[in-house]
């Protein structure tokens, strides 16, 4: 078992007093339905700065850890909600209302080291090493725990020849950038992945299978949401198809079904869904999903591999749960999937999956 050594723990606040029009931000049904889910965890793997780059920082009397702290502090100037806390209040003595207290309570920063792991130990394995999970803070913390836990926590773990920046962030904040723009190539990719999984999973051909795809609705509403809107704005698009038809009809047919589902999502569909949700709230639970139900968790619109702190871009992206990112190579896509080992082995041996 790899031992992580925590060097220091501190809290980070904005470099300047954040200008917040309101001290309380009330949550929408988009946010509330995620209360039971765990924090979203995303991380970047970097090579260490060169000797010259480290000396450049030291000449300014700062270390690269100080550099990260300063970067985080400046980021909080632009996203002041990230250093808030989740809070509750009773409404008419009957129900509980959740809101974000934006009173600059500060984000969490952890500096840690691991003495016997290198960058290649993270890059080379076919499966994500369990070690990676220990590179993230607040493991197991759920969104409702934001009443006592920071909404954002960052852990920088030094490796032998690199470092890993693990971010754990409350779902109320993490999907601000998710647009889920499903163009034809991406729809084809999702169809290919779906077909490959059910084929390798030995699903009964007489059953049905479901793929749930969150759809960004910022520009689908009338009027559209403002670009600065910081909360979740996604709609649960669902495609349910017979397993036999997915296996027999080919990728074009499955991709077209995904295309039609995405295209059908509009103002009225979203309005009707959430009006019904308010009358009968239902919180999302991943642990209660049927065997043949698959979910696309996340698809950030930002350039993940564009993060450069002054000594090079990240060499890999890793996360605690399945996420899709723009790939390390131009024009490529990174996919992380959470599947049973036997399914992954079967996919590796299936020539149609390559």
C-alpha positions in Angstrom: 0.0 0.0 0.0 1.4 3.4 -1.0 1.8 5.8 1.8 1.0 9.4 1.2 2.9 11.9 3.5 1.0 15.1 4.1 3.5 18.0 4.4 1.1 20.8 5.1 -2.6 21.8 5.1 -3.9 25.3 4.9 -6.9 27.3 3.6 -6.7 29.7 0.7 -8.7 32.8 0.2 -8.9 35.3 -2.7 -6.1 37.8 -3.1 -8.6 40.6 -2.9 -12.1 41.0 -1.3 -14.4 39.4 -3.8 -17.3 41.5 -4.9 -20.4 39.4 -4.4 -23.8 41.0 -5.1 -25.5 38.5 -2.8 -24.2 36.7 0.3 -26.6 33.8 -0.3 -27.0 31.9 -3.6 -30.1 29.6 -3.6 -29.9 26.4 -5.4 -32.0 25.2 -8.4 -33.5 21.8 -9.0 -30.5 21.2 -11.3 -28.3 21.5 -8.2 -30.5 19.9 -5.6 -31.0 16.6 -7.5 -27.2 16.0 -7.1 -27.2 16.3 -3.2 -26.4 12.6 -2.7 -23.6 12.3 -5.2 -19.9 12.4 -4.2 -17.7 15.4 -5.0 -16.5 15.5 -8.6 -12.7 14.7 -8.7 -10.4 15.7 -11.5 -6.7 15.8 -11.6 -3.7 16.7 -13.8 -0.4 14.9 -13.9 2.7 17.0 -14.7 6.4 16.5 -15.0 8.5 18.4 -12.5 9.9 21.8 -13.4 13.5 21.7 -14.7 16.3 22.8 -12.4 16.4 26.1 -14.3 12.7 26.6 -13.8 12.8 25.9 -10.1 15.8 28.2 -9.7 13.8 30.9 -11.5 11.1 30.6 -8.8 13.5 30.4 -6.0 15.2 33.6 -7.2 11.9 35.3 -6.4 11.9 33.6 -2.9 9.0 31.3 -3.8 8.7 27.5 -4.3 6.4 25.9 -6.9 4.0 25.0 -4.1 3.8 28.8 -3.3 3.2 29.3 -7.0 0.2 27.0 -6.9 -1.2 28.6 -3.8 -1.0 32.0 -5.5 -2.6 30.7 -8.6 -5.5 29.2 -6.6 -5.9 32.5 -4.7 -6.1 34.5 -7.9 -8.6 32.0 -9.3 -10.9 32.5 -6.3 -11.1 36.2 -7.3 -13.1 35.2 -10.4 -15.1 32.4 -8.8 -15.9 33.6 -5.2 -18.5 30.9 -4.7 -15.7 28.3 -4.5 -14.6 29.5 -1.1 -18.1 29.4 0.3 -20.1 26.7 2.2 -23.4 25.0 1.7 -25.9 26.1 4.3 -29.5 25.2 5.2 -32.6 27.0 6.5 -36.0 25.8 7.5 -38.9 27.0 5.3 -42.2 27.4 7.1 -41.0 24.8 9.6 -41.7 22.0 7.2 -38.9 21.7 4.6 -35.2 22.4 4.4 -33.8 24.9 1.9 -30.2 24.7 0.7 -28.2 27.7 -0.3 -24.5 28.7 -0.7 -23.1 31.0 2.0 -20.7 33.2 0.0 -18.9 34.6 3.1 -15.3 33.9 2.0 -14.9 30.8 4.2 -11.9 29.7 2.1 -10.9 26.7 0.0 -8.7 23.8 1.3 -5.1 23.3 0.0 -3.0 20.2 0.8 0.7 19.6 0.0 1.7 15.9 0.1 4.5 13.6 -1.1 4.8 10.0 -2.2 8.3 8.6 -2.3 8.1 5.6 -4.5 5.9 6.6 -7.4 6.9 8.2 -10.7 5.0 9.7 -13.6 5.4 6.5 -15.6 3.8 4.6 -12.7 0.6 6.6 -13.4 0.9 6.7 -17.2 1.8 3.2 -18.2 -0.7 0.8 -16.5 -3.7 -0.2 -18.6 -6.0 0.5 -15.7 -5.9 3.5 -13.5 -3.8 2.6 -10.4 -5.6 2.7 -7.1 -2.8 4.9 -5.9 -4.4 7.8 -7.9 -7.4 7.8 -5.6 -5.1 8.9 -2.7 -4.0 11.9 -4.7 -7.4 13.5 -4.2 -8.7 15.2 -1.1 -12.2 14.7 0.5 -12.6 11.1 -0.8 -16.1 9.8 0.0 -17.5 13.3 0.8 -20.9 13.9 -0.7 -22.4 17.1 -1.9 -24.7 17.6 1.1 -21.5 17.4 3.3 -20.7 20.9 1.9 -22.4 22.3 5.0 -19.2 21.4 7.0 -16.7 20.7 4.2 -15.1 23.1 1.7 -16.8 23.3 -1.7 -13.3 23.1 -3.3 -10.2 21.3 -2.1 -6.9 21.0 -3.9 -4.1 18.5 -3.2 -0.7 18.8 -4.8 1.2 15.5 -4.4 4.9 15.4 -5.3 6.1 12.3 -7.1 9.7 11.2 -7.7 9.8 13.1 -11.0 6.5 14.9 -11.2 3.5 16.0 -9.4 -0.3 15.5 -9.4 -2.8 18.2 -8.8 -6.1 16.6 -7.5 -9.2 18.8 -7.3 -12.3 17.7 -5.4 -15.2 20.1 -6.0 -18.8 20.1 -5.0 -21.1 19.2 -8.0 -23.0 22.5 -7.5 -20.0 24.2 -8.8 -18.1 21.7 -11.0 -20.3 21.7 -14.1 -20.3 25.4 -14.8 -18.6 24.8 -18.1 -20.3 21.7 -19.3 -22.0 22.3 -22.6 -22.3 18.8 -23.9 -22.2 19.8 -27.5 -22.9 16.4 -29.1 -21.8 16.7 -32.7 -22.0 13.8 -35.1 -18.4 12.4 -34.4 -19.0 12.4 -30.7 -22.5 10.8 -31.1 -20.8 8.1 -33.2 -18.1 7.6 -30.5 -20.7 7.3 -27.8 -22.7 4.8 -29.9 -19.5 2.8 -30.5 -18.6 2.8 -26.8 -22.2 1.8 -25.8 -22.3 -1.1 -28.3 -18.8 -2.3 -27.3 -19.7 -2.4 -23.6 -23.0 -4.3 -24.0 -21.4 -6.7 -26.4 -18.5 -7.4 -24.0 -20.8 -7.4 -21.0 -22.7 -10.4 -22.4 -26.1 -8.7 -22.0 -29.1 -10.7 -22.9 -30.1 -9.7 -26.5 -33.8 -9.8 -25.5 -33.3 -7.1 -22.9 -33.3 -3.3 -23.2 -30.3 -1.0 -22.3 -30.3 2.6 -21.4 -27.7 5.3 -21.9 -28.2 8.6 -20.0 -26.5 11.6 -21.4 -26.5 15.0 -19.7 -27.4 17.7 -22.2 -26.3 21.3 -21.7 -29.4 23.6 -21.9 -27.8 27.1 -21.6 -28.6 27.9 -25.1 -31.8 25.8 -25.4 -33.8 27.9 -23.0 -35.8 30.9 -24.0 -34.3 33.3 -23.2 -30.9 31.6 -23.0 -29.0 31.6 -19.7 -26.3 34.2 -19.3 -22.7 33.1 -20.0 -21.8 34.0 -16.5 -24.3 31.6 -14.9 -22.2 29.5 -12.5 -24.5 26.7 -11.5 -25.5 23.4 -13.2 -27.6 23.7 -16.4 -28.0 20.2 -17.7 -31.0 18.0 -18.6 -30.9 14.2 -18.3 -31.3 13.0 -21.8 -32.2 9.3 -21.9 -32.0 6.8 -24.8 -33.4 3.3 -24.2 -33.0 0.7 -27.0 -33.3 -3.1 -27.5 -29.9 -4.8 -27.1 -30.5 -6.9 -30.2 -31.1 -3.9 -32.4 -27.9 -2.1 -31.2 -25.9 -5.3 -31.9 -27.5 -5.9 -35.3 -28.3 -2.5 -36.8 -24.8 -1.0 -36.7 -23.3 2.1 -35.3 -25.2 4.4 -37.7 -28.6 3.4 -36.3 -27.5 3.8 -32.7 -25.8 7.1 -33.3 -29.0 8.4 -35.1 -31.1 7.4 -32.0 -28.7 9.4 -29.8 -28.9 12.3 -32.3 -32.7 12.4 -32.2 -32.8 12.3 -28.4 -30.4 15.3 -28.2 -32.2 17.2 -30.9 -35.6 16.7 -29.1 -34.4 18.5 -25.9 -35.9 22.0 -25.8 -37.6 24.6 -23.6 -40.9 22.8 -23.1 -39.3 19.4 -22.3 -37.0 20.9 -19.7 -39.8 23.1 -18.2 -42.1 20.1 -17.9 -39.5 17.9 -16.4 -38.4 20.3 -13.6 -42.0 21.4 -12.8 -42.7 17.7 -12.1 -39.5 17.4 -10.2 -40.5 20.3 -7.8 -43.8 18.5 -7.1 -42.1 15.2 -6.5 -38.3 15.6 -5.9 -36.0 12.7 -6.7 -32.3 12.7 -5.9 -29.9 11.0 -8.2 -28.2 7.9 -6.9 -25.7 6.0 -9.0 -25.6 3.0 -6.7 -29.3 2.1 -7.5 -28.9 2.0 -11.3 -30.0 -1.2 -13.2 -27.3 -3.4 -14.6 -27.8 -2.3 -18.2 -28.0 1.4 -17.4 -25.0 3.6 -18.4 -24.3 7.2 -17.7 -22.0 9.8 -19.2 -20.8 11.6 -16.1 -19.1 14.7 -17.3 -17.7 16.5 -20.3 -16.0 19.8 -19.6 -15.8 22.3 -22.4 -12.6 23.9 -21.2 -9.2 23.0 -22.6 -8.0 20.6 -19.9 -4.6 20.1 -21.4 -4.2 23.8 -21.8 -3.3 24.2 -18.1 0.3 25.4 -17.9 1.8 26.8 -14.7 5.0 27.9 -16.5 6.9 24.7 -17.1 4.8 22.7 -19.5 1.3 21.3 -20.0 0.0 18.2 -18.2 1.0 14.8 -19.5 -2.2 13.1 -18.4 -5.6 13.7 -16.9 -7.0 11.4 -14.3 -10.2 11.4 -12.3 -12.1 9.5 -9.6 -15.0 8.7 -11.8 -15.5 8.3 -15.6 -15.1 11.6 -17.5 -14.5 12.7 -21.0 -11.9 15.3 -21.8 -10.3 16.7 -24.9 -7.4 14.4 -25.6 -3.7 15.0 -25.0 -3.1 14.9 -28.8 -4.8 17.5 -31.1 -8.0 16.0 -32.5 -8.2 13.2 -30.0 -10.5 12.4 -27.0 -9.7 10.9 -23.6 -12.3 8.6 -22.1 -12.3 7.1 -18.7 -14.8 4.2 -18.1 -15.8 2.5 -14.8 -16.5 -1.1 -15.7 -16.1 -4.6 -14.3 -12.6 -6.1 -15.0 -14.1 -8.9 -17.0 -15.9 -6.4 -19.3 -12.7 -4.5 -19.8 -10.8 -7.7 -20.6 -13.4 -8.7 -23.1 -13.4 -5.3 -24.8 -9.6 -5.5 -25.1 -9.9 -8.8 -27.0 -12.7 -7.5 -29.2 -11.3 -6.3 -32.5 -14.2 -4.0 -33.1 -13.4 -2.0 -30.0 -10.0 -0.9 -31.3 
